[in-house]
Amino acid sequence: MARDYGGQAVIEGVMMRGKDELAIAVRREDGEIVLEKNKLDSIANKFKFLEWPLLRGVVALFQSLILGIRALTFSANQFSEEEEELTLLELVTTIGISFGLAIVLFVILPATLIGFVQDFIASNLVLNLIEGAIKVTFFLTYVVVISQMEDIKRVFQYHGAEHQVIHNYESELPLSIENAQKFTTLHPRCGTNFLLIVILMSILIFSFFGRPTLLNRILIHISLLPVVAGLSYELIKQAGRENAGKIFKLLAIPGLQLQKLTTKEPSSDQIEVALKSLEAILDD
């Protein structure tokens, strides 16, 4: 199915993945496009209950983190004299640090700030809306700041190339640079959409928990993250369908607008790299 395919921008390249395979294409400094292709082996293939709705979203999140870090490491190695492989300990440590920073920025700090104003706000929903606004502000500030970095601008161009190529494939037009350039750099199944919907979903869910103490508020947020991620994944999955209902299309709009910051118009050379990555997993 066309909608089983997606990807991620990496350093001077693109990772594309389907149900069973993954490919990473990177353009080296000499202009050569290096390609690596691997089989995908999800833990859900061994434990079928992990494919159930909600659970599959949590599995997909962790798998995407692992594959994304490995893909970034591979792309970075193409510009280094020494090729390095991530050990299991380094991979776990990297993911742990990433989650730790995310929890500090999007859970602990907003919950702490809310503690200063909650006595002046009667409505729990309004209180959670304010907390959600703080999270969105932090997220947007982070994106805007990193988007000013030249290296990140190029990653955002490859992000746009990835989306255009996926649109090209889903349209069933022949895969080519010219056809890919006809499409938008925005895509409803993008991980940017997922992150924003996670924040919005948390506003709704956490409104049912009253006004816990700071410590309990933080613990509740952390413990419910799998639920929030699972629900957000299902929404993104529905929004990405060709015959998605109006409500799902509406939910995708904020994320699509945010992608105007995280994607840039790519060059034809960058689209070529994205095409090479996708074609590699379509060969079989």
C-alpha positions as a Markdown table, in Angstrom:
| # | Residue | x | y | z |
|---|---|---|---|---|
| 1 | Met | 0.0 | 0.0 | 0.0 |
| 2 | Ala | 1.3 | 3.5 | -0.9 |
| 3 | Arg | 0.6 | 4.8 | 2.6 |
| 4 | Asp | 2.8 | 2.3 | 4.2 |
| 5 | Tyr | 5.8 | 4.4 | 3.1 |
| 6 | Gly | 7.3 | 7.3 | 4.9 |
| 7 | Gly | 10.7 | 8.8 | 5.7 |
| 8 | Gln | 12.9 | 11.1 | 7.6 |
| 9 | Ala | 15.5 | 13.7 | 6.6 |
| 10 | Val | 19.1 | 13.1 | 7.7 |
| 11 | Ile | 22.4 | 14.9 | 7.1 |
| 12 | Glu | 22.6 | 15.5 | 3.4 |
| 13 | Gly | 20.1 | 12.7 | 2.7 |
| 14 | Val | 16.8 | 10.9 | 3.3 |
| 15 | Met | 15.8 | 7.7 | 5.0 |
| 16 | Met | 12.8 | 6.0 | 3.5 |
| 17 | Arg | 11.0 | 3.0 | 5.1 |
| 18 | Gly | 8.2 | 0.6 | 4.2 |
| 19 | Lys | 6.6 | -2.2 | 6.1 |
| 20 | Asp | 9.6 | -4.6 | 5.7 |
| 21 | Glu | 12.6 | -2.5 | 4.5 |
| 22 | Leu | 14.5 | 0.7 | 5.1 |
| 23 | Ala | 16.9 | 2.6 | 2.9 |
| 24 | Ile | 19.1 | 5.6 | 3.5 |
| 25 | Ala | 20.5 | 7.7 | 0.7 |
| 26 | Val | 23.2 | 10.3 | 1.4 |
| 27 | Arg | 25.0 | 12.6 | -1.0 |
| 28 | Arg | 28.7 | 12.8 | -0.1 |
| 29 | Glu | 30.9 | 15.9 | -0.6 |
| 30 | Asp | 32.2 | 14.5 | -4.0 |
| 31 | Gly | 28.6 | 14.3 | -5.3 |
| 32 | Glu | 28.3 | 10.5 | -5.1 |
| 33 | Ile | 25.0 | 9.2 | -3.6 |
| 34 | Val | 25.7 | 6.4 | -1.1 |
| 35 | Leu | 22.9 | 4.0 | -0.4 |
| 36 | Glu | 22.3 | 1.6 | 2.5 |
| 37 | Lys | 19.4 | -0.8 | 2.6 |
| 38 | Asn | 18.2 | -3.0 | 5.5 |
| 39 | Lys | 15.4 | -5.3 | 6.5 |
| 40 | Leu | 13.0 | -4.1 | 9.2 |
| 41 | Asp | 12.2 | -6.4 | 12.0 |
| 42 | Ser | 9.6 | -4.9 | 14.3 |
| 43 | Ile | 9.0 | -6.4 | 17.7 |
| 44 | Ala | 5.3 | -6.3 | 16.7 |
| 45 | Asn | 6.0 | -9.2 | 14.3 |
| 46 | Lys | 6.8 | -11.4 | 17.2 |
| 47 | Phe | 4.1 | -10.2 | 19.6 |
| 48 | Lys | 1.0 | -9.6 | 17.5 |
| 49 | Phe | -0.9 | -7.8 | 20.4 |
| 50 | Leu | 1.5 | -4.9 | 19.9 |
| 51 | Glu | -0.3 | -4.2 | 16.6 |
| 52 | Trp | -3.5 | -3.4 | 18.4 |
| 53 | Pro | -4.7 | 0.2 | 18.2 |
| 54 | Leu | -3.0 | 2.5 | 20.8 |
| 55 | Leu | -0.3 | 0.0 | 21.5 |
| 56 | Arg | 1.0 | 0.2 | 17.9 |
| 57 | Gly | 1.5 | 3.9 | 18.3 |
| 58 | Val | 3.8 | 3.5 | 21.2 |
| 59 | Val | 5.8 | 0.7 | 19.3 |
| 60 | Ala | 6.0 | 3.0 | 16.3 |
| 61 | Leu | 7.3 | 5.9 | 18.4 |
| 62 | Phe | 10.2 | 3.9 | 19.9 |
| 63 | Gln | 11.0 | 2.2 | 16.6 |
| 64 | Ser | 11.1 | 5.6 | 14.8 |
| 65 | Leu | 13.5 | 6.9 | 17.5 |
| 66 | Ile | 15.8 | 4.0 | 17.2 |
| 67 | Leu | 15.8 | 4.0 | 13.3 |
| 68 | Gly | 16.1 | 7.7 | 13.2 |
| 69 | Ile | 19.2 | 7.8 | 15.4 |
| 70 | Arg | 20.8 | 5.0 | 13.4 |
| 71 | Ala | 20.0 | 6.8 | 10.2 |
| 72 | Leu | 21.5 | 10.1 | 11.4 |
| 73 | Thr | 24.7 | 8.2 | 12.6 |
| 74 | Phe | 25.0 | 6.6 | 9.1 |
| 75 | Ser | 24.6 | 9.9 | 7.4 |
| 76 | Ala | 27.2 | 11.6 | 9.7 |
| 77 | Asn | 29.7 | 8.8 | 9.0 |
| 78 | Gln | 29.7 | 9.7 | 5.3 |
| 79 | Phe | 31.5 | 13.0 | 6.2 |
| 80 | Ser | 33.8 | 11.5 | 8.8 |
| 81 | Glu | 37.2 | 9.8 | 8.3 |
| 82 | Glu | 36.3 | 7.1 | 10.9 |
| 83 | Glu | 33.0 | 5.2 | 10.6 |
| 84 | Glu | 31.4 | 4.5 | 13.9 |
| 85 | Glu | 28.7 | 2.0 | 14.9 |
| 86 | Leu | 26.3 | 2.8 | 17.8 |
| 87 | Thr | 26.5 | 0.2 | 20.5 |
| 88 | Leu | 23.4 | -0.8 | 22.3 |
| 89 | Leu | 24.5 | 1.2 | 25.4 |
| 90 | Glu | 25.1 | 4.3 | 23.3 |
| 91 | Leu | 21.7 | 3.9 | 21.6 |
| 92 | Val | 19.8 | 3.5 | 24.9 |
| 93 | Thr | 21.8 | 6.4 | 26.4 |
| 94 | Thr | 20.9 | 8.7 | 23.4 |
| 95 | Ile | 17.2 | 7.8 | 23.6 |
| 96 | Gly | 17.2 | 8.2 | 27.4 |
| 97 | Ile | 18.8 | 11.7 | 27.1 |
| 98 | Ser | 16.4 | 12.7 | 24.4 |
| 99 | Phe | 13.4 | 11.6 | 26.5 |
| 100 | Gly | 14.9 | 13.3 | 29.5 |
| 101 | Leu | 15.2 | 16.6 | 27.8 |
| 102 | Ala | 11.7 | 16.3 | 26.3 |
| 103 | Ile | 10.2 | 15.6 | 29.8 |
| 104 | Val | 12.1 | 18.6 | 31.3 |
| 105 | Leu | 11.0 | 21.0 | 28.5 |
| 106 | Phe | 7.5 | 19.8 | 27.9 |
| 107 | Val | 6.4 | 18.3 | 31.3 |
| 108 | Ile | 8.4 | 19.5 | 34.3 |
| 109 | Leu | 9.0 | 23.2 | 33.3 |
| 110 | Pro | 5.4 | 23.8 | 32.1 |
| 111 | Ala | 4.0 | 22.1 | 35.2 |
| 112 | Thr | 6.2 | 24.2 | 37.4 |
| 113 | Leu | 5.1 | 27.4 | 35.7 |
| 114 | Ile | 1.5 | 26.4 | 36.0 |
| 115 | Gly | 2.0 | 26.0 | 39.8 |
| 116 | Phe | 2.5 | 29.8 | 40.1 |
| 117 | Val | -0.9 | 30.7 | 38.5 |
| 118 | Gln | -3.3 | 27.8 | 39.2 |
| 119 | Asp | -4.7 | 29.4 | 42.4 |
| 120 | Phe | -6.0 | 32.3 | 40.2 |
| 121 | Ile | -7.7 | 30.2 | 37.6 |
| 122 | Ala | -11.0 | 28.4 | 38.4 |
| 123 | Ser | -11.4 | 26.2 | 35.3 |
| 124 | Asn | -9.3 | 23.0 | 35.0 |
| 125 | Leu | -9.7 | 23.2 | 31.2 |
| 126 | Val | -8.5 | 26.7 | 31.1 |
| 127 | Leu | -5.5 | 25.8 | 33.3 |
| 128 | Asn | -4.6 | 23.0 | 30.9 |
| 129 | Leu | -5.1 | 25.2 | 27.9 |
| 130 | Ile | -2.5 | 27.6 | 29.4 |
| 131 | Glu | -0.1 | 24.7 | 30.1 |
| 132 | Gly | -0.6 | 23.5 | 26.5 |
| 133 | Ala | 0.1 | 27.1 | 25.2 |
| 134 | Ile | 3.3 | 27.1 | 27.2 |
| 135 | Lys | 4.3 | 23.7 | 25.6 |
| 136 | Val | 3.5 | 24.9 | 22.1 |
| 137 | Thr | 5.4 | 28.1 | 22.7 |
| 138 | Phe | 8.5 | 26.2 | 23.8 |
| 139 | Phe | 8.2 | 23.9 | 20.8 |
| 140 | Leu | 7.8 | 26.7 | 18.3 |
| 141 | Thr | 10.6 | 28.7 | 19.8 |
| 142 | Tyr | 12.9 | 25.6 | 19.6 |
| 143 | Val | 11.9 | 25.1 | 15.9 |
| 144 | Val | 12.4 | 28.8 | 15.0 |
| 145 | Val | 15.8 | 28.9 | 16.7 |
| 146 | Ile | 17.3 | 25.8 | 15.0 |
| 147 | Ser | 15.8 | 26.8 | 11.7 |
| 148 | Gln | 18.3 | 29.7 | 11.6 |
| 149 | Met | 21.2 | 27.3 | 11.5 |
| 150 | Glu | 22.6 | 26.6 | 8.0 |
| 151 | Asp | 23.0 | 22.9 | 8.5 |
| 152 | Ile | 19.4 | 22.6 | 9.8 |
| 153 | Lys | 18.1 | 24.6 | 6.8 |
| 154 | Arg | 19.5 | 21.9 | 4.5 |
| 155 | Val | 18.0 | 19.2 | 6.6 |
| 156 | Phe | 14.6 | 21.0 | 6.3 |
| 157 | Gln | 15.1 | 21.0 | 2.5 |
| 158 | Tyr | 15.7 | 17.3 | 2.5 |
| 159 | His | 12.6 | 17.0 | 4.7 |
| 160 | Gly | 10.7 | 18.8 | 1.9 |
| 161 | Ala | 12.2 | 16.5 | -0.7 |
| 162 | Glu | 11.0 | 13.5 | 1.3 |
| 163 | His | 7.4 | 14.7 | 1.4 |
| 164 | Gln | 7.4 | 15.6 | -2.3 |
| 165 | Val | 8.6 | 12.2 | -3.3 |
| 166 | Ile | 6.1 | 10.5 | -1.1 |
| 167 | His | 3.3 | 12.6 | -2.6 |
| 168 | Asn | 4.7 | 11.6 | -6.0 |
| 169 | Tyr | 4.5 | 7.9 | -5.2 |
| 170 | Glu | 1.0 | 8.2 | -3.6 |
| 171 | Ser | -0.3 | 10.0 | -6.7 |
| 172 | Glu | 0.8 | 7.0 | -8.8 |
| 173 | Leu | 2.5 | 9.3 | -11.3 |
| 174 | Pro | 5.9 | 8.0 | -12.5 |
| 175 | Leu | 8.6 | 8.7 | -10.0 |
| 176 | Ser | 10.8 | 11.6 | -11.3 |
| 177 | Ile | 12.3 | 14.9 | -10.2 |
| 178 | Glu | 9.9 | 16.8 | -12.4 |
| 179 | Asn | 6.8 | 15.0 | -11.1 |
| 180 | Ala | 7.9 | 15.3 | -7.4 |
| 181 | Gln | 8.4 | 19.1 | -7.8 |
| 182 | Lys | 4.7 | 19.4 | -8.7 |
| 183 | Phe | 3.7 | 18.6 | -5.1 |
| 184 | Thr | 3.7 | 20.4 | -1.8 |
| 185 | Thr | 6.4 | 20.0 | 0.8 |
| 186 | Leu | 3.7 | 19.5 | 3.5 |
| 187 | His | 2.3 | 16.0 | 4.4 |
| 188 | Pro | -0.4 | 15.1 | 6.9 |
| 189 | Arg | 1.5 | 12.0 | 8.2 |
| 190 | Cys | 4.6 | 13.9 | 9.1 |
| 191 | Gly | 6.2 | 13.5 | 12.5 |
| 192 | Thr | 5.9 | 17.2 | 13.0 |
| 193 | Asn | 2.1 | 16.7 | 13.0 |
| 194 | Phe | 2.5 | 13.9 | 15.5 |
| 195 | Leu | 4.4 | 16.1 | 18.0 |
| 196 | Leu | 1.9 | 18.9 | 17.8 |
| 197 | Ile | -1.1 | 16.5 | 18.2 |
| 198 | Val | 0.6 | 15.0 | 21.2 |
| 199 | Ile | 0.7 | 18.4 | 22.8 |
| 200 | Leu | -2.9 | 19.1 | 21.9 |
| 201 | Met | -4.1 | 15.7 | 23.0 |
| 202 | Ser | -2.4 | 16.1 | 26.4 |
| 203 | Ile | -4.5 | 19.3 | 27.0 |
| 204 | Leu | -7.7 | 17.3 | 26.7 |
| 205 | Ile | -6.6 | 14.2 | 28.6 |
| 206 | Phe | -5.0 | 16.0 | 31.5 |
| 207 | Ser | -8.1 | 18.1 | 32.0 |
| 208 | Phe | -9.7 | 15.1 | 33.7 |
| 209 | Phe | -7.2 | 15.0 | 36.6 |
| 210 | Gly | -8.1 | 18.1 | 38.5 |
| 211 | Arg | -5.4 | 20.0 | 40.3 |
| 212 | Pro | -2.7 | 17.6 | 41.6 |
| 213 | Thr | 0.4 | 18.7 | 43.4 |
| 214 | Leu | 3.4 | 19.6 | 41.3 |
| 215 | Leu | 5.0 | 16.2 | 41.8 |
| 216 | Asn | 1.8 | 14.3 | 41.1 |
| 217 | Arg | 1.1 | 16.5 | 38.1 |
| 218 | Ile | 4.5 | 15.6 | 36.7 |
| 219 | Leu | 4.1 | 11.8 | 37.4 |
| 220 | Ile | 0.6 | 11.8 | 35.9 |
| 221 | His | 1.9 | 13.4 | 32.7 |
| 222 | Ile | 4.8 | 11.0 | 32.4 |
| 223 | Ser | 2.7 | 7.9 | 33.1 |
| 224 | Leu | 0.1 | 8.9 | 30.6 |
| 225 | Leu | 2.5 | 9.6 | 27.8 |
| 226 | Pro | 2.1 | 6.2 | 26.2 |
| 227 | Val | -1.7 | 6.8 | 26.1 |
| 228 | Val | -1.3 | 10.2 | 24.6 |
| 229 | Ala | 1.2 | 8.9 | 22.0 |
| 230 | Gly | -1.1 | 6.0 | 21.1 |
| 231 | Leu | -4.1 | 8.2 | 20.6 |
| 232 | Ser | -2.1 | 10.8 | 18.6 |
| 233 | Tyr | -0.7 | 8.0 | 16.4 |
| 234 | Glu | -4.2 | 6.8 | 15.6 |
| 235 | Leu | -5.3 | 10.4 | 14.7 |
| 236 | Ile | -2.3 | 10.9 | 12.4 |
| 237 | Lys | -3.0 | 7.5 | 10.8 |
| 238 | Gln | -6.6 | 8.5 | 10.1 |
| 239 | Ala | -5.7 | 12.0 | 8.9 |
| 240 | Gly | -3.2 | 10.5 | 6.4 |
| 241 | Arg | -5.8 | 8.4 | 4.7 |
| 242 | Glu | -7.0 | 9.4 | 1.2 |
| 243 | Asn | -10.6 | 9.3 | 2.3 |
| 244 | Ala | -10.0 | 10.9 | 5.7 |
| 245 | Gly | -13.1 | 12.5 | 7.2 |
| 246 | Lys | -13.4 | 16.3 | 7.7 |
| 247 | Ile | -12.7 | 16.1 | 11.4 |
| 248 | Phe | -9.4 | 14.4 | 10.8 |
| 249 | Lys | -8.4 | 16.8 | 8.0 |
| 250 | Leu | -9.2 | 19.7 | 10.4 |
| 251 | Leu | -7.0 | 18.1 | 13.1 |
| 252 | Ala | -4.1 | 17.9 | 10.6 |
| 253 | Ile | -4.2 | 21.6 | 9.7 |
| 254 | Pro | -2.2 | 23.0 | 12.7 |
| 255 | Gly | 0.6 | 20.4 | 12.0 |
| 256 | Leu | 0.6 | 21.2 | 8.3 |
| 257 | Gln | 1.0 | 24.9 | 9.1 |
| 258 | Leu | 3.9 | 24.1 | 11.4 |
| 259 | Gln | 5.6 | 22.2 | 8.6 |
| 260 | Lys | 6.0 | 25.5 | 6.8 |
| 261 | Leu | 8.8 | 26.0 | 9.4 |
| 262 | Thr | 10.2 | 22.5 | 9.3 |
| 263 | Thr | 10.2 | 22.0 | 5.5 |
| 264 | Lys | 11.9 | 24.1 | 2.8 |
| 265 | Glu | 11.7 | 23.9 | -1.0 |
| 266 | Pro | 14.4 | 21.4 | -2.1 |
| 267 | Ser | 16.8 | 21.5 | -5.0 |
| 268 | Ser | 16.5 | 18.9 | -7.8 |
| 269 | Asp | 19.7 | 17.3 | -6.5 |
| 270 | Gln | 18.0 | 16.9 | -3.1 |
| 271 | Ile | 14.9 | 15.4 | -4.6 |
| 272 | Glu | 17.1 | 13.0 | -6.6 |
| 273 | Val | 18.5 | 11.7 | -3.3 |
| 274 | Ala | 15.0 | 11.2 | -1.8 |
| 275 | Leu | 14.0 | 9.3 | -5.0 |
| 276 | Lys | 17.0 | 7.0 | -4.8 |
| 277 | Ser | 16.1 | 6.1 | -1.2 |
| 278 | Leu | 12.4 | 5.4 | -2.0 |
| 279 | Glu | 13.3 | 3.4 | -5.2 |
| 280 | Ala | 15.6 | 1.2 | -3.2 |
| 281 | Ile | 12.7 | -0.2 | -1.1 |
| 282 | Leu | 10.4 | -0.4 | -4.1 |
| 283 | Asp | 12.8 | -2.6 | -6.1 |
| 284 | Asp | 11.4 | -5.8 | -4.5 |
